[in-house]
């Protein structure tokens, strides 16, 4: 059963544990970077998924790349910055309506118009800027340093603030 509803998978309280088995999982990385003033580096997404929303810079891991190599490449492409990848801070899984084509892929069922249940497996790493000049590039419509107090005024990708708070990147009640 590669796709569709998974029958009989219920938690102890009777709620479904798994609605669908993913048709495809796309490995991705993201960078969590703060400047010397404690501001977080964010990009405004220029393309789907989440066009127009603010998020961490990052993207798909290309075949043959390590997480660190993908992080360095994505940061250079999206922000113009050179970085050194650090420790894994956390990971999230996000469903993508429309499948691999919407998630930045070139092929797969979604590219031919069929519905797909694609999941982005995003691993977010601490990173340190080692060079470059901040600019929006590639898939980013904008890139900037954002103070914690500004986060509530920006349209953010779903669950980002909560994830960063649970990982200790943001303090509870300060955003």
C-alpha positions as CSV (number, residue, x, y, z in Angstrom):
1,X,0.0,0.0,0.0
2,X,2.2,2.8,-1.3
3,X,-0.5,5.4,-1.2
4,X,-3.9,6.0,0.3
5,X,-5.5,5.8,3.7
6,X,-3.9,3.4,6.1
7,X,-6.7,1.4,7.7
8,X,-6.6,0.3,11.4
9,X,-3.9,2.6,12.6
10,X,-5.4,4.3,15.7
11,X,-3.9,5.7,18.8
12,X,-5.1,4.6,22.2
13,X,-7.6,7.3,22.2
14,X,-8.9,6.2,18.8
15,X,-7.5,9.1,16.7
16,X,-5.7,8.2,13.4
17,X,-2.0,8.0,13.7
18,X,-1.2,8.0,10.0
19,X,-3.6,9.5,7.4
20,X,-1.5,8.6,4.3
21,X,1.7,6.8,3.5
22,X,3.9,9.3,1.6
23,X,4.4,8.6,-2.1
24,X,7.7,10.4,-1.9
25,X,9.9,11.9,0.8
26,X,12.3,14.7,-0.3
27,X,15.3,15.3,2.0
28,X,16.0,19.0,2.7
29,X,18.2,21.1,4.9
30,X,17.7,24.5,6.5
31,X,20.1,27.0,8.2
32,X,19.5,28.6,11.6
33,X,21.8,31.6,11.8
34,X,21.8,34.5,14.2
35,X,23.9,37.6,13.8
36,X,25.9,39.4,16.6
37,X,22.7,41.3,17.6
38,X,20.7,38.1,18.0
39,X,18.7,38.5,14.9
40,X,17.6,35.5,12.9
41,X,18.4,35.2,9.2
42,X,15.2,34.6,7.2
43,X,14.3,34.5,3.5
44,X,11.0,35.3,1.9
45,X,10.1,32.4,-0.3
46,X,9.9,33.3,-4.0
47,X,8.3,30.0,-5.2
48,X,6.0,27.3,-4.0
49,X,5.7,25.7,-1.6
50,X,5.0,28.7,0.6
51,X,5.6,31.5,-1.9
52,X,5.5,34.9,0.0
53,X,6.1,33.4,3.4
54,X,9.2,33.9,5.5
55,X,11.3,30.9,6.4
56,X,14.8,29.7,7.1
57,X,17.0,29.6,4.1
58,X,17.6,26.1,2.7
59,X,16.3,23.6,0.2
60,X,16.6,20.1,-1.3
61,X,19.6,17.9,-0.9
62,X,20.9,17.0,-4.4
63,X,21.9,13.4,-5.1
64,X,25.4,12.6,-3.8
65,X,25.5,15.6,-1.4
66,X,25.9,15.5,2.3
67,X,23.7,17.6,4.5
68,X,26.6,20.0,5.1
69,X,27.4,20.3,1.4
70,X,23.7,21.0,0.6
71,X,23.5,23.6,3.4
72,X,26.5,25.5,2.1
73,X,25.3,25.4,-1.5
74,X,21.7,26.5,-0.6
75,X,23.0,29.3,1.6
76,X,25.2,30.6,-1.2
77,X,22.4,30.4,-3.8
78,X,19.6,31.9,-1.6
79,X,21.5,34.5,0.4
80,X,24.9,35.1,-1.1
81,X,26.5,34.1,2.2
82,X,29.2,31.5,2.7
83,X,28.6,29.4,5.8
84,X,30.0,26.6,7.9
85,X,27.5,24.0,8.9
86,X,27.2,23.2,12.6
87,X,25.1,20.9,14.8
88,X,21.7,19.5,13.9
89,X,19.1,21.5,15.9
90,X,16.0,19.6,14.9
91,X,13.9,18.2,12.0
92,X,10.4,18.6,10.8
93,X,8.3,16.9,8.1
94,X,5.9,19.0,6.0
95,X,3.4,17.8,3.5
96,X,3.5,19.5,0.1
97,X,0.3,19.9,-1.9
98,X,1.0,19.0,-5.5
99,X,4.0,16.7,-5.0
100,X,7.6,16.9,-6.2
101,X,7.0,19.5,-8.9
102,X,5.6,21.9,-6.3
103,X,8.4,21.0,-4.0
104,X,11.0,22.0,-6.5
105,X,11.4,18.7,-8.3
106,X,11.5,18.2,-12.0
107,X,9.8,14.9,-12.4
108,X,7.4,12.5,-10.7
109,X,3.6,12.2,-10.7
110,X,2.9,15.8,-9.9
111,X,4.8,17.0,-12.9
112,X,2.3,15.1,-15.1
113,X,-0.7,16.5,-13.2
114,X,-1.7,13.6,-10.9
115,X,-2.1,14.1,-7.1
116,X,0.8,13.1,-5.0
117,X,1.4,12.8,-1.3
118,X,4.9,14.3,-1.0
119,X,6.6,15.0,2.3
120,X,9.6,17.3,2.8
121,X,12.0,15.9,5.4
122,X,13.7,19.1,6.6
123,X,16.8,18.9,8.9
124,X,17.7,22.3,10.3
125,X,21.3,23.0,11.3
126,X,23.1,25.8,13.2
127,X,25.4,27.6,10.8
128,X,28.0,30.3,11.0
129,X,28.6,33.0,8.4
130,X,32.2,33.0,7.1
131,X,31.9,35.4,4.1
132,X,29.8,36.9,1.4
133,X,27.2,39.7,1.3
134,X,23.6,39.2,2.2
135,X,21.3,39.4,-0.9
136,X,18.2,37.6,-2.0
137,X,19.0,35.1,-4.8
138,X,17.7,31.9,-6.4
139,X,14.4,30.9,-4.8
140,X,14.3,33.8,-2.3
141,X,12.3,37.0,-3.0
142,X,14.0,38.7,0.0
143,X,16.6,38.0,2.6
144,X,17.1,39.8,5.9
145,X,18.0,39.7,9.6
146,X,14.9,39.7,11.8
147,X,14.6,40.5,15.5
148,X,12.5,38.1,17.6
149,X,10.0,40.9,18.2
150,X,9.4,41.3,14.5
151,X,8.4,37.6,13.8
152,X,4.8,38.1,14.8
153,X,4.4,40.8,12.1
154,X,5.7,38.6,9.3
155,X,3.8,35.9,7.4
156,X,5.8,32.8,8.4
157,X,5.8,29.3,7.2
158,X,3.5,27.1,9.3
159,X,5.1,25.7,12.5
160,X,8.5,27.5,12.1
161,X,8.3,29.7,15.2
162,X,7.0,26.8,17.3
163,X,9.9,24.5,16.1
164,X,12.5,27.2,16.7
165,X,11.1,27.7,20.2
166,X,11.1,24.0,21.0
167,X,14.7,23.7,19.9
168,X,15.8,26.7,22.1
169,X,16.6,29.0,19.2
170,X,13.8,31.4,20.3
171,X,12.7,32.1,23.8
172,X,9.2,31.5,24.8
173,X,7.1,34.6,24.9
174,X,9.7,36.8,23.2
175,X,8.3,36.6,19.7
